[in-house]
Amino acid sequence: VEQAITATIENNYDIQLLRNDSTSYALDNSYARAAFLPRINATAGLVFNNNDQKQKFSDGTKRQSNGIRSSNISGSVQLNWTLFDGFKMFATRDKLKEFVQLGELNIKKQIINSVADVINNYYNIVRQKQQLKAIEEQMGINEERVKVAEKKLSVGLGAKPELLQGKVDLNAQKAARLKQQTLIDQLKEQLNQLMNVVPATRYEVADSIVFDTDIILGDILGSVENTNSQLLVTKKNIDIGLLTLKERKAERYPVLSFNSAYNYSKQDNKSVVNPFTPLFSRNNGFNYGIGINIPILNGFNSKRQIQQAQLDIDYLNITYRNQKSKIDLGINNAFKDYELQKKTLALEEDNILLAKENVYIALERLRLGISTYLELRETQKSLELAYDRLIAARYNTKLAETELLRLKGDLV
């Protein structure tokens, strides 16, 4: 099972997808300081003109020229540096850090859920393997029944219906074995998919189901708020919601910025109609200053966004309390089932010994001719049911233990 868990953590598709999301959050956070840096942009342009001009002045003078060519080169570099925005940039930076932690928590939550699925699937295979052994044990008893019936019939002490019924029961067990082997193969393919390994990968599982018999309810309930992955994810979303609220409140403050630019332009006219129009003109220079943007009225949009952010926080707080209530209920129910299955298992461990002894006695009595095959069939049925209950109790105890550890967040 440890190898199955390792393969799942490395290869499972759901875990890979969340790792991709977490990497995206980490990438955004690596550029978080960019919010404090100035924005610098450059523009440039080159324009060629070929115009026809005709001018008429108030003194009656007329000027006209065709094919007037000119060129204009312009460029500028602008700097805009936000100095104060109501501390919104600080809230945004902190929010990106929280998203990184949220991504890690989501990965952990998915790993825990995937590991729980793998453990349950793995031990279900073990369960069905034990069930297969029980069927094969029943087949051995039925084969012995057939041999005894054949011997009795050969010496004239038996009846053919007894032999025929023994063969019918044996064939039924053979069919059950085929069905059980197919079920085991199907469960292995499910486990292959969870581990994301090549389909039809062949392997063997353990022969026994192991579990912890010393789980204490108080230890789980006392630490669940700090260990349950779902609760931790919701807590982190609340923290992100509080930072979003800070961002919305910051939008009510003035934004103070430092602005600067360097501009350059050059115009070259090959000819002009108006004598006052220069043939060559160049302008370049540097400017800087402080700008302030004061929000006065924006249709109450800021107020609406603040209220919406607060509603989101309230929703998450209610969600957290609801999840906590459901998780506590799940832990209590899983622990009760865990205790029940442990007691049932202890009872069935004793009961299987009695059922096996009863079958052995009935088989010996049949050999000696002091009982009928009906008595043996009845004890066989009791043994079959005893195996079903025993194997189910083992598996259900493991399921309850896995669920308790999953809710606690202690599977990995």
C-alpha positions as CSV (number, residue, x, y, z in Angstrom):
1,V,0.0,0.0,0.0
2,E,2.9,2.4,0.6
3,Q,4.1,1.9,-3.0
4,A,0.5,2.5,-4.3
5,I,0.4,5.8,-2.2
6,T,3.8,6.9,-3.5
7,A,2.8,6.3,-7.1
8,T,-0.5,8.2,-6.6
9,I,1.2,11.2,-5.1
10,E,3.6,11.3,-8.0
11,N,1.3,10.6,-10.9
12,N,-2.4,11.2,-10.0
13,Y,-4.0,13.5,-12.6
14,D,-6.1,15.5,-10.0
15,I,-2.9,16.2,-8.0
16,Q,-1.0,17.2,-11.1
17,L,-3.8,19.7,-12.0
18,L,-3.7,21.4,-8.6
19,R,0.1,21.5,-8.7
20,N,-0.2,23.4,-11.9
21,D,-2.6,25.9,-10.2
22,S,-0.2,26.2,-7.3
23,T,2.7,26.9,-9.7
24,S,0.6,29.6,-11.3
25,Y,0.0,31.3,-7.9
26,A,3.7,31.1,-7.1
27,L,4.6,32.7,-10.5
28,D,2.2,35.6,-9.8
29,N,3.7,36.1,-6.3
30,S,7.2,36.2,-7.7
31,Y,6.2,39.4,-9.5
32,A,4.4,40.9,-6.5
33,R,7.0,43.6,-5.9
34,A,6.2,44.9,-9.4
35,A,3.2,46.7,-7.9
36,F,5.6,49.1,-6.2
37,L,7.7,49.9,-9.3
38,P,7.1,52.7,-11.7
39,R,5.5,52.1,-15.1
40,I,7.7,53.2,-18.1
41,N,6.4,53.2,-21.6
42,A,8.0,54.5,-24.9
43,T,6.3,55.5,-28.1
44,A,7.7,56.5,-31.5
45,G,6.3,57.4,-34.8
46,L,7.5,58.4,-38.3
47,V,5.1,60.0,-40.8
48,F,5.6,61.1,-44.4
49,N,3.3,63.5,-46.0
50,N,2.7,64.5,-49.7
51,N,0.0,67.2,-49.9
52,D,-1.4,69.8,-52.3
53,Q,-2.0,73.2,-50.7
54,K,-4.1,76.2,-51.8
55,Q,-4.4,79.3,-49.7
56,K,-6.3,82.6,-50.2
57,F,-5.6,85.6,-47.9
58,S,-7.7,88.7,-47.0
59,D,-5.7,91.0,-49.2
60,G,-6.6,88.9,-52.2
61,T,-3.2,87.1,-52.4
62,K,-3.4,83.5,-53.5
63,R,-0.8,80.8,-53.1
64,Q,-1.0,77.3,-54.5
65,S,1.5,74.4,-54.6
66,N,1.3,70.8,-55.4
67,G,3.4,67.8,-54.2
68,I,4.5,69.4,-51.0
69,R,6.4,66.8,-49.1
70,S,7.2,66.7,-45.4
71,S,8.3,64.2,-42.7
72,N,7.6,64.1,-39.0
73,I,9.5,62.1,-36.4
74,S,8.2,61.9,-32.9
75,G,9.1,59.9,-29.8
76,S,8.6,60.0,-26.1
77,V,9.3,58.0,-22.9
78,Q,6.8,58.3,-20.1
79,L,7.1,57.4,-16.4
80,N,4.2,56.9,-14.1
81,W,4.9,56.0,-10.4
82,T,2.1,55.5,-8.0
83,L,3.2,56.8,-4.6
84,F,0.0,56.3,-2.6
85,D,-3.2,54.4,-3.4
86,G,-4.7,53.9,0.0
87,F,-2.3,51.0,0.6
88,K,-4.1,48.9,-2.0
89,M,-0.7,47.8,-3.5
90,F,0.3,46.4,-0.1
91,A,-3.0,44.4,0.2
92,T,-2.5,43.1,-3.3
93,R,1.0,41.9,-2.5
94,D,-0.2,40.1,0.7
95,K,-3.1,38.6,-1.3
96,L,-0.7,37.0,-3.7
97,K,1.2,35.4,-0.8
98,E,-2.1,34.0,0.5
99,F,-2.9,32.6,-2.9
100,V,0.4,30.7,-2.8
101,Q,-0.5,29.2,0.5
102,L,-4.0,28.4,-0.8
103,G,-2.5,26.5,-3.7
104,E,-0.4,24.4,-1.3
105,L,-3.4,23.7,0.9
106,N,-5.5,22.6,-2.1
107,I,-2.7,20.2,-3.2
108,K,-2.6,18.8,0.3
109,K,-6.4,18.4,0.4
110,Q,-6.4,16.6,-2.9
111,I,-3.5,14.3,-1.9
112,I,-5.3,13.3,1.3
113,N,-8.5,12.5,-0.7
114,S,-6.6,10.6,-3.4
115,V,-4.6,8.7,-0.8
116,A,-7.9,7.8,1.0
117,D,-9.3,6.5,-2.3
118,V,-6.2,4.5,-2.9
119,I,-6.2,2.9,0.5
120,N,-9.9,2.0,0.3
121,N,-9.4,0.6,-3.2
122,Y,-6.2,-1.3,-2.3
123,Y,-7.8,-2.9,0.8
124,N,-10.9,-3.7,-1.2
125,I,-8.7,-5.8,-3.4
126,V,-7.2,-7.5,-0.3
127,R,-10.8,-8.1,0.9
128,Q,-11.8,-9.7,-2.4
129,K,-8.6,-11.7,-2.4
130,Q,-9.6,-13.1,1.1
131,Q,-13.0,-13.8,-0.2
132,L,-11.5,-15.8,-3.1
133,K,-9.6,-17.9,-0.5
134,A,-12.8,-18.5,1.4
135,I,-14.5,-19.7,-1.9
136,E,-11.6,-22.0,-2.6
137,E,-11.8,-23.4,0.9
138,Q,-15.5,-24.1,0.2
139,M,-14.5,-25.7,-3.1
140,G,-12.2,-28.1,-1.2
141,I,-15.0,-29.1,1.1
142,N,-17.3,-29.7,-1.9
143,E,-14.7,-31.8,-3.6
144,E,-14.4,-33.9,-0.5
145,R,-18.2,-34.2,-0.5
146,V,-18.2,-35.5,-4.1
147,K,-15.5,-38.0,-3.3
148,V,-17.4,-39.4,-0.3
149,A,-20.6,-39.6,-2.4
150,E,-18.8,-41.4,-5.1
151,K,-17.4,-44.0,-2.7
152,K,-20.7,-44.5,-1.0
153,L,-22.4,-45.0,-4.4
154,S,-19.7,-47.4,-5.6
155,V,-20.3,-49.7,-2.6
156,G,-24.1,-49.4,-2.7
157,L,-24.5,-47.3,0.4
158,G,-25.2,-43.9,-1.2
159,A,-27.7,-42.4,-3.5
160,K,-27.0,-40.7,-6.9
161,P,-28.9,-37.5,-6.1
162,E,-26.4,-36.9,-3.2
163,L,-23.5,-37.2,-5.7
164,L,-25.3,-35.0,-8.3
165,Q,-26.0,-32.3,-5.7
166,G,-22.4,-32.4,-4.6
167,K,-21.3,-31.8,-8.2
168,V,-23.8,-29.0,-8.6
169,D,-22.6,-27.2,-5.5
170,L,-19.0,-27.7,-6.6
171,N,-19.7,-26.1,-10.0
172,A,-21.5,-23.2,-8.3
173,Q,-18.3,-22.6,-6.3
174,K,-16.2,-22.7,-9.4
175,A,-18.4,-20.1,-11.0
176,A,-18.2,-18.0,-7.9
177,R,-14.4,-18.2,-8.1
178,L,-14.3,-17.1,-11.7
179,K,-16.6,-14.1,-10.8
180,Q,-14.4,-13.3,-7.9
181,Q,-11.2,-13.3,-10.0
182,T,-12.8,-11.0,-12.5
183,L,-13.9,-8.6,-9.7
184,I,-10.3,-8.5,-8.4
185,D,-9.0,-7.7,-11.9
186,Q,-11.5,-4.9,-12.2
187,L,-10.5,-3.4,-8.9
188,K,-6.9,-3.5,-9.9
189,E,-7.7,-1.6,-13.0
190,Q,-9.4,1.1,-10.8
191,L,-6.3,1.3,-8.7
192,N,-4.2,1.6,-11.8
193,Q,-6.2,4.6,-12.9
194,L,-5.8,6.3,-9.4
195,M,-2.1,5.7,-9.5
196,N,-2.0,6.8,-13.2
197,V,0.1,3.8,-14.3
198,V,-0.1,1.8,-17.5
199,P,-3.5,-0.1,-17.8
200,A,-3.2,-3.8,-17.2
201,T,-0.2,-3.3,-15.0
202,R,0.1,-6.6,-13.0
203,Y,1.0,-6.8,-9.3
204,E,0.0,-8.6,-6.1
205,V,-1.4,-7.1,-3.0
206,A,-0.9,-8.0,0.7
207,D,-2.8,-10.9,2.2
208,S,-4.1,-9.2,5.3
209,I,-5.8,-5.9,6.3
210,V,-3.9,-4.0,8.9
211,F,-5.3,-1.1,11.0
212,D,-4.7,1.0,14.0
213,T,-6.8,-0.2,17.0
214,D,-5.8,2.7,19.3
215,I,-7.5,5.8,17.7
216,I,-8.8,8.2,20.4
217,L,-11.8,10.4,19.5
218,G,-10.7,13.3,21.6
219,D,-7.4,13.6,19.9
220,I,-9.1,14.0,16.5
221,L,-11.8,16.4,17.6
222,G,-9.3,18.5,19.5
223,S,-7.0,19.1,16.6
224,V,-9.3,19.0,13.6
225,E,-9.6,22.8,13.1
226,N,-5.8,22.9,12.7
227,T,-5.3,19.8,10.6
228,N,-8.4,19.3,8.4
229,S,-7.5,20.4,4.9
230,Q,-11.0,21.5,3.9
231,L,-11.3,23.8,7.0
232,L,-7.8,25.1,6.4
233,V,-8.7,25.9,2.8
234,T,-11.8,27.8,3.9
235,K,-9.8,29.7,6.5
236,K,-7.4,30.8,3.8
237,N,-10.2,31.9,1.6
238,I,-11.5,34.0,4.5
239,D,-8.0,35.6,4.8
240,I,-8.0,36.3,1.1
241,G,-11.5,37.8,1.4
242,L,-10.3,40.2,4.1
243,L,-7.5,41.4,1.9
244,T,-10.0,41.9,-1.0
245,L,-12.0,44.0,1.4
246,K,-8.9,46.1,2.1
247,E,-8.4,46.6,-1.7
248,R,-12.0,47.8,-2.1
249,K,-11.7,50.2,0.8
250,A,-8.5,51.6,-0.6
251,E,-10.3,52.6,-3.7
252,R,-12.0,55.4,-1.7
253,Y,-8.7,57.1,-1.1
254,P,-6.9,59.6,-3.4
255,V,-4.2,58.2,-5.7
256,L,-1.0,60.2,-5.6
257,S,1.5,59.6,-8.5
258,F,4.7,61.0,-9.9
259,N,4.7,61.6,-13.6
260,S,7.6,62.3,-15.9
261,A,8.3,62.2,-19.7
262,Y,10.9,63.0,-22.2
263,N,9.5,64.1,-25.6
264,Y,11.1,64.5,-29.0
265,S,9.7,65.6,-32.3
266,K,11.2,66.8,-35.6
267,Q,9.4,68.1,-38.7
268,D,11.1,68.5,-42.1
269,N,9.2,70.3,-44.8
270,K,10.7,70.2,-48.3
271,S,8.6,73.3,-49.4
272,V,5.9,75.5,-47.9
273,V,3.3,77.8,-49.3
274,N,3.0,80.1,-46.3
275,P,6.4,81.9,-45.7
276,F,5.7,81.9,-42.0
277,T,5.7,78.1,-41.9
278,P,9.2,76.8,-40.9
279,L,11.0,74.4,-43.3
280,F,12.6,72.6,-40.3
281,S,11.3,72.3,-36.7
282,R,12.6,70.3,-33.7
283,N,11.3,70.0,-30.2
284,N,12.7,68.0,-27.3
285,G,12.6,68.2,-23.6
286,F,12.0,66.7,-20.2
287,N,9.0,67.3,-17.9
288,Y,7.9,66.0,-14.5
289,G,5.3,66.6,-11.8
290,I,3.0,65.2,-9.2
291,G,-0.6,64.1,-10.0
292,I,-3.5,63.3,-7.7
293,N,-6.7,61.6,-8.6
294,I,-9.4,62.2,-6.0
295,P,-12.5,59.9,-6.2
296,I,-15.6,62.0,-5.5
297,L,-18.6,60.2,-7.0
298,N,-18.6,57.1,-9.1
299,G,-22.2,56.0,-8.9
300,F,-21.6,54.5,-5.4
301,N,-19.7,51.7,-7.1
302,S,-17.0,51.7,-4.4
303,K,-19.6,51.4,-1.7
304,R,-21.3,48.5,-3.5
305,Q,-18.0,46.7,-4.0
306,I,-17.1,47.1,-0.3
307,Q,-20.5,45.7,0.7
308,Q,-20.1,42.8,-1.7
309,A,-16.7,42.0,-0.3
310,Q,-18.1,42.0,3.2
311,L,-20.9,39.7,2.1
312,D,-18.4,37.3,0.6
313,I,-16.5,37.2,3.9
314,D,-19.8,36.5,5.8
315,Y,-20.6,33.8,3.3
316,L,-17.2,32.1,3.9
317,N,-17.6,32.3,7.7
318,I,-21.0,30.6,7.5
319,T,-19.5,28.0,5.1
320,Y,-16.7,27.4,7.6
321,R,-19.1,26.8,10.5
322,N,-21.2,24.5,8.3
323,Q,-18.2,22.5,7.2
324,K,-17.0,22.3,10.8
325,S,-20.4,21.0,11.9
326,K,-20.5,18.4,9.1
327,I,-16.9,17.3,9.8
328,D,-17.5,16.9,13.5
329,L,-20.6,14.8,12.7
330,G,-18.6,12.7,10.2
331,I,-15.8,12.1,12.8
332,N,-18.3,11.0,15.5
333,N,-20.2,8.7,13.1
334,A,-16.9,7.3,11.7
335,F,-15.6,6.7,15.2
336,K,-18.8,4.9,16.3
337,D,-18.6,2.7,13.2
338,Y,-14.9,2.1,13.9
339,E,-15.7,1.0,17.5
340,L,-18.6,-1.2,16.2
341,Q,-16.5,-2.9,13.6
342,K,-13.7,-3.6,16.1
343,K,-16.1,-5.3,18.4
344,T,-17.8,-7.1,15.5
345,L,-14.3,-8.3,14.3
346,A,-13.4,-9.7,17.7
347,L,-16.7,-11.6,17.7
348,E,-16.3,-12.9,14.2
349,E,-12.7,-14.0,14.8
350,D,-14.1,-16.3,17.5
351,N,-17.1,-17.3,15.4
352,I,-15.0,-18.4,12.4
353,L,-13.2,-20.9,14.5
354,L,-16.5,-22.4,15.7
355,A,-17.8,-22.6,12.1
356,K,-14.6,-24.3,10.8
357,E,-14.8,-26.8,13.6
358,N,-18.4,-27.5,12.9
359,V,-17.7,-28.1,9.2
360,Y,-14.8,-30.5,10.1
361,I,-17.1,-32.5,12.5
362,A,-19.9,-32.6,9.9
363,L,-17.5,-33.8,7.2
364,E,-16.1,-36.5,9.4
365,R,-19.6,-37.6,10.3
366,L,-20.5,-37.8,6.6
367,R,-17.4,-40.0,6.0
368,L,-18.5,-42.3,8.8
369,G,-22.0,-42.5,7.4
370,I,-23.7,-41.2,10.6
371,S,-24.9,-37.9,9.0
372,T,-26.4,-36.7,5.7
373,Y,-25.0,-34.3,3.1
374,L,-27.8,-31.9,4.2
375,E,-26.2,-31.5,7.6
376,L,-22.8,-30.7,5.9
377,R,-24.4,-28.2,3.5
378,E,-25.9,-26.4,6.4
379,T,-22.6,-26.1,8.2
380,Q,-21.0,-25.0,5.0
381,K,-23.5,-22.3,4.6
382,S,-22.8,-21.2,8.2
383,L,-19.1,-21.1,7.4
384,E,-19.6,-19.1,4.2
385,L,-21.7,-16.5,6.1
386,A,-19.1,-16.4,8.9
387,Y,-16.4,-15.7,6.4
388,D,-18.5,-13.0,4.7
389,R,-19.0,-11.2,8.1
390,L,-15.4,-11.6,9.2
391,I,-13.9,-10.2,6.0
392,A,-16.5,-7.4,5.9
393,A,-15.7,-6.5,9.5
394,R,-11.9,-6.3,8.7
395,Y,-12.5,-4.1,5.7
396,N,-15.1,-1.9,7.4
397,T,-12.8,-1.3,10.3
398,K,-10.1,-0.2,7.8
399,L,-12.6,2.1,6.0
400,A,-13.6,3.7,9.3
401,E,-10.0,4.2,10.3
402,T,-9.2,5.7,6.9
403,E,-12.1,8.1,7.1
404,L,-11.1,9.2,10.6
405,L,-7.6,10.0,9.4
406,R,-8.9,11.7,6.3
407,L,-11.1,14.0,8.3
408,K,-8.3,14.7,10.7
409,G,-6.0,15.4,7.7
410,D,-3.4,12.9,9.0
411,L,-3.1,10.5,6.0
412,V,0.1,12.0,4.7
